[in-house]
């Protein structure tokens, strides 16, 4: 990839950022490439040393605070007309409540995921405790002379213990997945903001 | 290395790279390279951060028919480097405490 293609790709991928910010970043990378070329590298090698555009975009997204991205995105490209402002204010009971409802739905979906996880962990704990209880009851039965029934209860307790161990691993994997998802939310939202023009 | 720790150290490294004389992006990368890994995008963020916190100033100068940005350390930047030396004494003491505690076990 030569310098021109690299810078064009970078510009396109960063198009959601403020224009002067993008220009400054592009100038910075252009200088980095020029300095390497001056040292005797080819343009292609210089670009390769700087690394793939996707990684630069990823790091840039991670470093810019969410608030700045949102502010840039929300900022209208022109001043609003008076009638637009009036419409916005008059329409506020409709759009504001819809917006809030939308957020509420997303938020409750997220809560539901964690609620399911908590129930799974509770079920697992219950199995474990029940298994220990059944084991004690089974042993008591055997001691009291009721051997057959005692053995049956001990067997059930072992089955429960096995089930609870299996469930434990399932719970752990599900929790890890949920945590992973939670961590991915912020970068996910950010990258939507940063690439507004390309998505449409 | 821990990300937070590395971030703080990188700021100081970049300041150290422009301490004796003004330097430019690629030169800073080359100077710091033997000691700590520093990518272009990270350097950009650091330079911006140091500029907004008045630890360095930027000027553009012509070089080989194009403009190159040179970074100059300010008094505040030099002070940051001095502070780093004192802070490091504390970190060394902390390190000895941590390793000392481990040896006792």
Interface residues (C-beta under 8 A of the other chain):
Chain A: X25 X27 X28 X29 X31 X32 X34 X35 X36 X38 X50 X51 X55 X56 X59 X60 X63
Chain B: X24 X25 X26 X27 X29 X39 X40 X41 X42 X44 X45 X64 X66 X67 X68 X69
